[in-house]
Amino acid sequence: MKSIDLFIERWIGRQTMVQISPQDLEDLEGKLNHKLPCAYKYLLTTYGLIHTPNVMNQSCDLSVNIENVKDFLNVDDVYELSKLYQMSGMPQGHVVFASDCNGNMFCFKSAECEQANQDIPVWYYDRHNAAVTQTSDSFITWLNGFNSH
């Protein structure tokens, strides 16, 4: 999980984060009726919920071509916002986990979550177009995209 550790070091630094308990993640998985990717769970249980304004600032200020992730969602919001976004136009079968500054979401496909021990693709929901597109082949690759800038 070195890529996750590097992401935290580069973009988050020493700001205080509240770790998510394994029990809270198990409860979320129970509500969702499937497992979540191990790399994602490692991020939340090791570091906690992260807020990444540095990513947003660098992508805006320096015109760097990286994803504009702002916040990783808390456990309750993952469940509630996944349902809410699906009711408002997002195709069924996605679990949102992070947002950008425009209300768009980064998500996992529910069907791919069944492969919980594998690193699965990250998808991007553009709420204006009500379209979901794959943004990365895996969660680790997605984080590595930030690490290379």
Secondary structure, DSSP 8 states (H G I E B T S, - for coil): -HHHHHHIIIIITT-------HHHHHHHHHHHTS---HHHHHHHHHT-S-B-HHHHHHHHHS---S--EEEE--HHHHHHHHHHHHHTT--SSEEEEEEETTS-EEEEEHHHHTTTTS---EEEEETTTTEEEEEESSHHHHHHHHHT-
